[in-house]
């Protein structure tokens, strides 16, 4: 018996709405500031920070060895607390190694990714920014575990508010590196706010012990062994197009594309990220109780289809004129890029929202196989270095959409397997 739709249950609806509304408020801060920031900073500035954040995203994915994802799985809070502290120690180690590598190999790294020389010293902020970002991801998993979704949304608002305030202030004062410093300080504020929220929601330092750290490190070793490598490759696949565009075309082109990505990612950032957090907790809980998950997924699917229709209706006919009006006439090119990439981003909306299904149902290895193939597919873009930017983006959109569709088919197959198992 499937029973009452989880989407209609007060707990699911309240949790989802809390995260969606909070995320919308938090993400509206940088979005509202974009017209001002785009007039304060140059496209090259945004191109540089886009490459910086792309590298940060990859480093942050692996800097906790993916142990943070396991925090929802233990029945006892003590085990989850030890997983949290384990991720903190791993992140500190990654930061130290990162600084050592940058100290000895900064110039080769800059040449490899064609990073603008005048921004090169901001790469020294990467290890620290990654540590702050990754530690907060672990904090957030604790809050999800405790169903403290309201606390999670407050932290997002703090993070984006501080980031935006620093970026605007430093930009108006014409202090170099405002975009970089804003991101770093915003992540630091997130950690402080999140730590206070953890202490309010049952976290105790007394939970931590050497024996428990060793225990959880071994118990959840599948995450570093079968999740880190493939997830790293998948993340590399996400940033590779931007690195290649930076190398084959220009940092300024990346700046225009960065705005395209920012706008097209609105549904993913505002809706998908919020729903995924609640889905992760709910599916894990229902799996432990051997209950069906079909109803919750069907209702979420309807919501996503509505969002996709709206996005297509806006971007396809009005993309260039809309971007030019909101962000300035020189950003009409970003609108043309959006018309090319909109289908790829909408497919990503589906795959990213339901990605938690594979982890919740302990299908990490299936996820790993897809990530490896996805990386190989995106890597084929290196052979298209003699085409114009729009042709390059069209090729990327076709490859990316195909793999996202394949991922959705894989998720559907795993769901059918699970439902058959609990009904048999």
C-alpha positions, 0 to 999 in steps of 0.5 A: 500500500502506497498510502497517503502521498508524502507530498501532501503530508504536513511534514514534507510540505512544511519542510519543503516550503521552508527550504524553498522559501529560505533558499529563494530569499538567500539566492535572490540576494546575489541575483538582485545584486547582479545588475549592480555587480555587473556594472561595478566589475568587468566581464573579465572579473566575472570570468576569473571568479567563475573559473575560481568557483568552478575549481572550488566546486571540484575541490569541495566535492572531494575534500571531505572524501564524501563522508559528509553524505553518510551523516544521514545514515547512522541511527545514532547521533553519536556516530553522525557526530563522529562522521562530522568531525572526521570530515573536519579533520580531512578538510584541514588536511586537504587545505594544507596539501592545497597550499603546499601545491600552490606554493610550489606549482602556482605558475604551472597551474595558472598556465594549465587553466589559462587563468589571468595572471593578474588574478593568479594570487587569489588562487591561494584563497582556494584551500581556505574557501574549500575548507569553509564550504565543505565544512558547512556542507557537513554542518548542513547534513547534520541539520537535515538529519535533525530536520532543522530545515528552518535553521538551514535556510537561515544560514543560507541567508546569512551566507549570501547576505555577507557575500553580497555586502562584501562584494558590493562594498569592496567594488564601490571602494575599488578594492581589488578582488572584491568578488573573491573576498566576498565569496570567502567571507560569505563561506566563513560566515556560513560556518559560524552560523551553522556551528551555532545551529548545530549546538542548538540541535543536539550536537555535543562535542562529548560525542567525539572519540578516537575509537568512534572516529576509527569505527565510522571511517571504516564502516562508511568506507564505501563513500571514499572508495566508490564515491570520491573518484567518480564524483570528482570526475563528474565535477570535473566534467561540470567545469571542463566546458568552462575551462576549455572555453577559457582556454579556446576563447577568452576569460571575457567569454566565460564571464558572459557564459557565467551569467547564462549559467547563473540565470539558467540555474535558478530552478536548480538553486531555488527549487531542486536543491531544497527539494533534494535535501528533503527527499534525501531525508524522507527517502532514507527514512522510508527505506529504513521502514521498507515503505514505497517512495513512488508517490513522493517522486511522482508529485515532485516530478509534476512540479519539475515539469511545470517549472521546465515549461515556464523556463522554456516559455521565457528563455527561448523567445525572449532570452537575448532581449531579457538579458540585455534589458536586465543586465545591460545591452552588452549581456545580450550575448548571454541570452543567446547562450541561454537559448542554446543551453536551456534544454541541457539545464532543464535536464540537469534539473531533473537529474540533480533533484532525483540524484539523492535516490541512488545514495538513499537506496545504497546504489553508490556504485551505479552512480559511480559508473554513470559519473565515469561515463559522463566524464568521458563524454564531456572530455570529448569536447577537447576535440572541438577546439577549432569551432566558434563558441556557439557551435561549441555550446551546441555540441556540449548541450547535446552531449550533456543532455544525452547523459542527463537523460541516461541518468534519469533512466538509471534512477527510474530503473533503481526505483522500480527495483526497490518497489518490486523488492518491498512489494514482493 
